[in-house]
Amino acid sequence: MGFDSPNCRYSDEELKTKLIMKLLIPIKNDGLANLRADDIAKYMDLSKATMYKYFESKDDVIEHFVNFFIKLFDVSPALDKTSGSYQERYHVVFKKMLMVANYGSEVFRRDLRALYPELMERLHAAWLARNVALHDFYEQGMKDGVFVRANVELLIMQDELCFAKLGDASALIARNLTCKQAMLDYYEMRVHQLFAPESRPNVIHDEATLAMLNVLSQKLTSMMM
């Protein structure tokens, strides 16, 4: 069913999320300051009239966009020991931090701060809450002897900085790196840095990990085009 279908449920949050996701790359690249309602409709592959059946206004679109982004900060599944092994839960952390670092550009944050300060405060609060959750996750892993004892804040900072570079085409080209290889190498480096030797998973031969990294590298590559 197309988004313009008369049978479409305009209040369906899943459909709205799919439409919002079409704005990720344009907003990452160009920010919000010059984003018009006509542009939003074009990115969503909708007529302007149909777009307004899903969203009340441009401001409503931006609020939905920020709400989607806030969900990317949610690493709470990693705190639930019943949800899987530390490696499986670290996959959640790795994916979420990578997506936030690459969709959350400086121009987006700058425009959000200037044009929608209340939404920026909510986004910042989500970032702080994410870091508290990450701190608890790493500390628990260290307490359980799965992770090597290290400065948690530096672990988080390292990922934020390196993940941003993994999605930077010019940075990769300057270092003769492909996105896929850089992703695999960085994950392997983090596993050796984070996991204690006796708890360290076999990255190279783990099909689930390789599949995850392949999907993530494809997403990042598409964002660079």
Protein Blocks (a to p, Z undefined) as FASTA:
>chain_A
ZZklmkbcfklmklmmmmmmmmmmmmmmnommlmcfklmmmmnopafklmmmmpmblklm
mmmmmmmmmmmmpmklmmmmklocfklmmmmmmmmmmmmmmmmcfklmmmmmmmmmmlmm
mmmmmmmmmmmmmmmmmmmmmmnomaccddfklmmmmmmmmmmmmmmmklmmmnopafkl
mmmmmmmmmmmmmpgfklmccfklmmklmmmmmmmmmmmmmmmZZ
